[in-house]
Amino acid sequence: MAAERFPIEASHIMMFARSIGDDNQIYYDEAYAKGTEPGTIIAPPTFAQASAQFDPDYFLRPKVDGKGWFGSGKNPTGAKPSGGGGGGGGGGLHAEQHFVYHRHLKPGDVLTATTKPGKTWEKESKRAGKLMFSESVTEYRDQNGELVITATGVGVRTERPVGS
Amino acid sequence: MALKASDLNVGDTYSETLVEDLKRTQIVQYAGASGDYNPLHTDEVFTTKVAGYPSVFAHGMLTMGMTGRMLTDYVGDGRLTKYGVRFTNQVWPGDTLTGTTTVESVENGIARFQVETKNQDGTTVLSGYAEARVD
């Protein structure tokens, strides 16, 4: 996830907290948050992932004109047929995610996110055939250039869909 | 309320039900909030007919987010210093998830925890670790 400008906003935090079923009022209510240890609304621990909203090239978001989107419309997929393996569907699955918090995010922060590729490796799986793993490391820095969160994601592409 | 090191013992556990009968709409909600619109999570037609899965399934990050709620309920607001997981099995609509964390060590004001989330069949869907500042 790369974003030149990832503004942390209270309403986005509220919507994110709702979506993970978290009713902790520190994510919703400024007056309540003042009385907590952080003293302000903060973002839930996995919120940095929502930087996808601010990545202009994020490929798992339909373009504004809707063209080229691989989800269903009139047909089960809008994508042209390709030889890609199963389980790909949307560019593979999420295998691991790691966060290191230097501090927690709060409304008013404006972050940058820079991503660089990490390790790659392969494994054999009974359920899904050959698994191809690749790591990416994203550094989130705040408006003062301080590193606030380091996020390491591992994606996996599988030979076959992993269903059960 | 944050945790006190003096109240923690290695092996202590804390557990919460994260979701009962996970609804497709909650997965849609997560897609909208996070910005991850992969149709594998929201588009039953694409997922069954093109990708070959039995149904849509939850974002791993939704499970990590719900498990994170259990952690922050336990360790307190703004206390986590590390949180990492592996997604070991898929989470499907209709699943009921329980998240559990176990104290692994407490040293120099940092507690380290194991983290595990299981579905209604006892299958582990997420396993990982967390660290938090404790008083």
Contacts between the chains, C-beta under 8 A, distances in Angstrom:
chain1	res1	chain2	res2	distance
A	12	B	33	7.4
A	15	B	32	7.2
A	15	B	33	4.5
A	16	B	33	4.3
A	16	B	34	6.9
A	16	B	65	7.8
A	18	B	29	6.6
A	18	B	33	7.2
A	19	B	26	6.9
A	19	B	29	4.2
A	19	B	30	4.2
A	19	B	32	7.1
A	19	B	33	4.1
A	19	B	34	7.1
A	19	B	62	7.3
A	19	B	65	7.5
A	20	B	30	6.8
A	20	B	62	6.5
A	20	B	65	3.6
A	20	B	66	5.2
A	20	B	68	7.3
A	20	B	69	6.0
A	21	B	18	7.2
A	21	B	19	6.0
A	21	B	26	7.1
A	21	B	66	5.9
A	21	B	69	6.8
A	22	B	65	7.6
A	22	B	66	7.7
A	22	B	69	4.2
A	22	B	72	7.9
A	24	B	69	7.3
A	24	B	72	6.8
A	24	B	73	7.3
A	24	B	77	7.2
A	26	B	77	5.1
A	36	B	77	5.2
A	36	B	78	7.9
A	37	B	2	6.3
A	37	B	76	6.6
A	37	B	77	5.8
A	37	B	78	6.1
A	37	B	79	7.9
A	38	B	77	5.5
A	38	B	78	4.0
A	42	B	77	6.5
A	42	B	78	5.5
A	44	B	65	6.5
A	44	B	68	6.1
A	44	B	69	7.2
A	44	B	72	7.1
A	45	B	65	8.0
A	45	B	68	4.4
A	45	B	71	7.2
A	45	B	72	6.5
A	45	B	80	5.3
A	45	B	83	5.4
A	46	B	61	6.0
A	46	B	64	5.3
A	46	B	65	4.5
A	46	B	68	5.3
A	46	B	83	7.7
A	49	B	34	5.7
A	49	B	36	7.6
A	49	B	61	5.3
A	50	B	33	6.4
A	50	B	34	4.9
A	50	B	35	5.7
A	51	B	35	7.9
A	52	B	34	6.3
A	52	B	35	3.6
A	52	B	36	5.7
A	53	B	34	7.7
A	53	B	35	3.8
A	55	B	35	7.9
A	58	B	35	6.6
A	60	B	35	7.8
A	60	B	36	5.3
A	60	B	37	5.4
A	60	B	38	4.6
A	61	B	35	6.0
A	61	B	36	8.0
A	61	B	37	5.2
A	62	B	37	6.4
A	70	B	39	6.8
A	70	B	46	7.3
A	71	B	37	7.9
A	71	B	39	3.5
A	71	B	42	7.9
A	71	B	43	4.5
A	71	B	46	5.0
A	72	B	39	7.0
A	72	B	43	5.3
A	72	B	45	3.9
A	72	B	46	4.5
A	72	B	49	7.7
A	72	B	50	7.7
A	76	B	45	5.1
A	76	B	46	5.7
A	76	B	49	3.9
A	76	B	50	5.0
A	77	B	46	5.6
A	77	B	49	7.9
A	77	B	50	4.5
A	86	B	51	6.9
A	86	B	52	5.2
A	87	B	51	7.2
A	87	B	52	7.9
A	88	B	51	7.6
A	89	B	38	7.3
A	89	B	39	7.3
A	89	B	40	4.8
A	89	B	46	7.5
A	89	B	47	7.1
A	89	B	50	7.0
A	89	B	51	3.6
A	89	B	53	7.8
A	90	B	38	3.7
A	90	B	39	6.5
A	90	B	40	5.2
A	90	B	51	8.0
A	91	B	38	7.8
A	93	B	60	7.4
A	93	B	87	7.6
A	94	B	59	7.3
A	94	B	60	4.1
A	94	B	61	6.7
A	94	B	87	5.9
A	95	B	60	7.9
A	95	B	86	6.6
A	95	B	87	6.1
A	96	B	84	7.1
A	96	B	85	6.7
A	96	B	86	4.8
A	96	B	87	7.0
A	97	B	60	6.9
A	97	B	61	6.6
A	97	B	64	5.9
A	97	B	84	6.8
A	97	B	85	5.9
A	97	B	87	7.8
A	98	B	82	7.6
A	98	B	83	7.5
A	98	B	84	3.3
A	98	B	85	7.6
A	99	B	82	6.9
A	99	B	83	5.0
A	99	B	84	6.7
A	100	B	81	7.2
A	100	B	82	5.4
A	101	B	80	5.7
A	101	B	81	5.4
A	101	B	82	7.0
A	101	B	83	7.6
A	104	B	78	4.6
A	104	B	80	7.8
A	152	B	84	7.6
A	160	B	52	7.9
A	161	B	51	6.1
A	161	B	52	4.2
A	161	B	53	5.2
A	162	B	53	7.9
A	162	B	90	6.5
A	163	B	52	7.1
A	163	B	53	4.8
A	163	B	54	4.9
A	163	B	90	7.8
A	164	B	54	7.5
A	164	B	89	7.4
A	164	B	90	7.0
